[in-house]
Amino acid sequence: MYLIQVGLSTHWTPAVRLWARESEVILVPTASHASWMNPVETHAKGVEELALPGTEFTSARELGEALDGAVEYRNEERRARGKRFRDTVRANRRHASKVPLWLRATAA
């Protein structure tokens, strides 16, 4: 298994390196100031942009449901239109909306 992570010093302590070696995990650093190179980061950012604008959560469960809804919306939208993931994210990145895009789509 490969674990892609930024160069934060707490990610590279001797204890972390020992755990990785014992667990057969290969630690892979991203370049400095290049989290965009991590494929998970690029997808996570889009899911956040779908699920989180204009929201307030009172529990981890609510947050999980919002993220699950965003992923479900993204996957359905991609299948229906043959679009790429980044095409489902709103062009307006200032998050002016009070309702997340995925929630607006299911309410309509």
Residue pairs with C-beta under 8 A, 6 or more apart in sequence:
1 23
1 24
1 25
1 26
2 25
2 26
2 28
3 20
3 25
3 26
3 27
3 28
4 28
4 29
4 30
4 38
4 39
4 40
5 11
5 27
5 28
5 29
5 30
5 38
6 29
6 30
6 35
6 38
7 29
7 30
7 32
10 16
11 27
12 27
12 29
16 27
17 27
19 25
20 26
20 27
30 37
30 38
31 37
35 41
36 42
43 85
46 74
46 85
46 86
46 88
46 89
47 67
47 70
47 71
47 74
49 89
49 90
49 93
49 95
50 70
50 73
50 74
50 88
50 89
50 100
50 101
50 102
51 66
51 67
51 69
51 70
51 100
51 102
52 66
52 95
52 100
53 95
53 97
53 100
53 101
54 95
54 97
54 98
54 99
54 100
55 66
55 100
57 63
57 66
66 100
69 100
69 102
69 103
69 106
70 100
70 102
72 102
73 88
73 101
73 102
73 105
73 106
74 85
74 88
74 102
77 83
77 88
77 105
78 84
78 85
78 88
81 87
88 101
89 101
90 97
90 101
97 104
99 107
